[in-house]
Amino acid sequence: MKSLAEHLPAGALVTDPDILAGYRQDRALDPDAGTPLALVRPTTTEQVSTVLRWAHRHRVPVVPRGAGTGLSGGATAQDRALLLSTERMREITVDPVTRTAVAQPGLLNAEVKRAVAKHGLWYPPDPSSFEICSIGGNAATNAGGLCCVKYGVTTDYVLGMEVVLADGTVVRLGGPRLKDSAGLSLTKLFVGSEGTLGIITEVTLRLLPAQTPQSTVVATFSTIETATAAILAITGRLRPSMLEFMDAVAINAVEDELRMGLDRTAAGMLVARSDAPGEHAAAEAAIMVEACEKSGATEVFSTEDPEEGEAFTAARRFAIPAVERRGTLLLEDVGVPLPRLGELVTGIAEIATRRAVLVSVIAHAGDGNTHPLIVHDPSDADETARAHQAFGEIMALAIALGGTITGEHGVGRLKKAWLPDQVGPEVMDLTRRIKDALDPHGILNPGAVL
Amino acid sequence: MKSLAEHLPAGALVTDPDILAGYRQDRALDPDAGTPLALVRPTTTEQVSTVLRWAHRHRVPVVPRGAGTGLSGGATAQDRALLLSTERMREITVDPVTRTAVAQPGLLNAEVKRAVAKHGLWYPPDPSSFEICSIGGNAATNAGGLCCVKYGVTTDYVLGMEVVLADGTVVRLGGPRLKDSAGLSLTKLFVGSEGTLGIITEVTLRLLPAQTPQSTVVATFSTIETATAAILAITGRLRPSMLEFMDAVAINAVEDELRMGLDRTAAGMLVARSDAPGEHAAAEAAIMVEACEKSGATEVFSTEDPEEGEAFTAARRFAIPAVERRGTLLLEDVGVPLPRLGELVTGIAEIATRRAVLVSVIAHAGDGNTHPLIVHDPSDADETARAHQAFGEIMALAIALGGTITGEHGVGRLKKAWLPDQVGPEVMDLTRRIKDALDPHGILNPGAVL
């Protein structure tokens, strides 16, 4: 440890237990988080390399961490591990000509969006946590968001990166080029690798022209069936820029907090948007209104006013904290091919009934990615056990429906027990071979994913 | 060999030298192509697995092959290797609800486009060879095309695949889900791996709604400088759905064949398109016209007529065969960050002068990906040597400008000597480690990429 501290600037290495305590968990709040050796907060790639060279030599595990907003325990501290936080790596440069940005990992997603917006550009991926999550964490988990239904996920925007490998070697992959077929697609391999293959110290991001003003449709439904029918009717006719779902529990929880006049009697609500240029947004909104009405919506409302539309989007984003007022949440992230969405939502309700726990379903409905929120009281051991049973059963259900245990949060430590069930032993073996080839001593984020 | 034939249906294994002769080369026409052991034309994944299990046991190299239209020698036959052609694997199913298609690798790109168009959908990637190249080859090389400037490359459309690994193991990766963060992004690793990590036996493709009618702008320039200035002026203001460049040699070669009335005195010509919805296409075309005029175009022409626009696009696609009438081509595929495009084109002209060879430059200008066509007479040993010198020097120039030796064709065997110069020894080592982990006996496409 002393030999490491000597090679880092003053303050980069922290062993104060009070400070360390604040870094032991991410938002998965794993009660079994370990006691780390120290926290490192580098400001440069060179310092990250120094840390990994040291850790590699001494076989000390390293748990990388962005903003600590992960929901799958990918940044949960391990005993005797170094925590490596990228929070102080916050540079960004924007090139409006190539429409790319080069960012260090500690910058928040919202800060990236703001930096590029100054040049009339847009970085699309928009996790609900975009104000507090880091771009490095986004890349490490292949994060998604609300606009992904039209604009794809993080990997679709990462053109290149700088990565520090397990032994401290620094590599540059890809670059500010839309096209590059030179060698293996290593950039894309590191996206979503959750800190198990290397530590991302810089990302080169592809940007789009600024998004045009969106039209917004809000529709309520008296049954889940009519709501899911409307989702398929919309996506069968056009590609919305957002298509979000909230169930009755979420609607009521949000209405309790925000008093927006949401229909408390509805079984489900959709918030859909179009960002087609000019009056085409309104035209697409009209098609979505018609799809909702024909599918049996009880009420449909449409607005061209961006602020009003943003208020409904914010309401949907607020659903998680709102439901959290009802109890502690186990936050799911299962996804299915869109036609199976109805079966997933119905099946989740059955699991909730069987396990006698409250489950609220909110969803990035347009891409089949749902966030069942399992509400429970951690002081009630029996209810907590039932909540965890439901958590596993929901993943099993998603797998049975041809889906995924995690659409955008990552596997981390919370979901790794279910990963083999989804991908099978051959893919696990393939994963293990790549992991062993890149991190032979297993020092990078041990216990995550694998 | 007999033990392999016994496990395959009659006709799947071919040893007739006359038939084999037609499979020894791809469009790189490598004169040093080897003499293969046999050709296998499987129709099912199970047969591919059978072949690889046999090859793995007997340590027989396997060279996979799609339609044989590759330009980098990725499918060049090797001595004592099995050639595995996917040409008979031609199934496709389209799901308009999830907006995905599941295709076997032997289907041609154009056949995929036609199959999905029946459902009002669009598969964007469009290599110039789209009528004759296979979707499996597109995935294996991460192929590009003309619309990539707006719509991205093949990897952006591959959501999942089935792959047969070196030992015959069949794995399924990803699936018809826009979002999936479960485990490593293995799907994306196999895209662009050029048959060195496994054989792709099925791809799950993301589709878009049908493209709307495009407006087309054609502009001619008296200097390369004004043409590249116009390219930057266009991409700085909007994202065209196509932005192609042809130099004087290409313009004249095309005009010789097609008699379209192209300006034979121009130093360069741009063909740009917009597919913004409705009248927004014309509005974007007007912006592009203005950008060309302000940059010093000698003539600018704009049309809303899709057929007329398609004629100019076809003229651009025809540039390679047209220039080929002047001699045998060494076809380059170098790309640079867009602001360096002018330096690249100027530098290529200097190389051509120094090496006394004719080089025609055509380019997917909007994404910085150029195809310098080095014209030479293979019966003239000295000229051929100079052509090859120019070929290498153009790649070195692209690397020096922060670019890539291959934007969309792949490294294959033709460009592998330059790959280390681009990516560096650390990335080569990383690549080698992944290769060794997945193909420990090195039977998959040996000699390609690495």
Interface residues (C-beta under 8 A of the other chain):
Chain A: D95 P96 V97 T98 R99 T141 N142 A143 G144 C148 V149 G152 V153 T155 D156 L165 T169 V170 V171 R172 L173 G175 P176 R177 L178 K179 D180 S181 A182 G183 L184 S185 L186 K188 L189 V191 G192 S193 T196 L197 L208 P209 L232 T235 G236 L238 R239 A276 P277 G278 H280 D333 G335 V336 P337 L338 P339 H364 D367 G368 N369 G402 G403 T404 I405 T406 G407 E408 H409 G410 V411 K415 L419 Q422 V423 G424 E426 V427 M428 L430 T431 R433 I434 D436 A437 L438 V449
Chain B: D95 P96 V97 T98 R99 T141 N142 A143 G144 C148 V149 G152 V153 T155 D156 L165 T169 V170 V171 R172 L173 G175 P176 R177 L178 K179 D180 S181 A182 G183 L184 S185 L186 K188 L189 V191 G192 S193 T196 L197 L208 P209 L232 T235 G236 L238 R239 A276 P277 G278 H280 D333 G335 V336 P337 L338 P339 H364 D367 G368 N369 G402 G403 T404 I405 T406 G407 E408 H409 G410 V411 K415 L419 Q422 V423 G424 E426 V427 L430 T431 R433 I434 D436 A437 L438 V449
